[in-house]
Amino acid sequence: MNAPSVTPTLAKLCSELDRAERELVCADIIDNFQRRDIEMAEARRRRDAIKTQIAIFDDAEGRN
């Protein structure tokens, strides 16, 4: 019996990237500036981490 893969697929990463970018847009319209800055920083970190995962995925696929 095979264990399920924990490696995200490219489609899942792209979906997560779309969501992270929406979260960044939503954070930008928060009217409490301190909260806005905190949430935008978190959303940027998440978005950038997902972009890094996609780049690694693309690089690994390019080698095969």
Contacts in CASP RR format, 6 or more apart in sequence:
PFRMAT RR
TARGET T0000
AUTHOR 0000-0000-0000
METHOD contacts of the structure
MODEL  1
MNAPSVTPTLAKLCSELDRAERELVCADIIDNFQRRDIEMAEARRRRDAI
KTQIAIFDDAEGRN
8 16 0 8 1.000
8 53 0 8 1.000
8 57 0 8 1.000
10 54 0 8 1.000
10 57 0 8 1.000
10 58 0 8 1.000
10 61 0 8 1.000
13 50 0 8 1.000
13 53 0 8 1.000
13 54 0 8 1.000
13 57 0 8 1.000
14 54 0 8 1.000
16 50 0 8 1.000
17 47 0 8 1.000
17 50 0 8 1.000
17 51 0 8 1.000
17 54 0 8 1.000
20 43 0 8 1.000
20 46 0 8 1.000
20 47 0 8 1.000
20 50 0 8 1.000
21 47 0 8 1.000
23 39 0 8 1.000
23 43 0 8 1.000
23 46 0 8 1.000
23 47 0 8 1.000
24 40 0 8 1.000
24 43 0 8 1.000
24 44 0 8 1.000
24 47 0 8 1.000
27 36 0 8 1.000
27 39 0 8 1.000
27 40 0 8 1.000
27 42 0 8 1.000
27 43 0 8 1.000
28 36 0 8 1.000
28 40 0 8 1.000
30 36 0 8 1.000
30 39 0 8 1.000
END
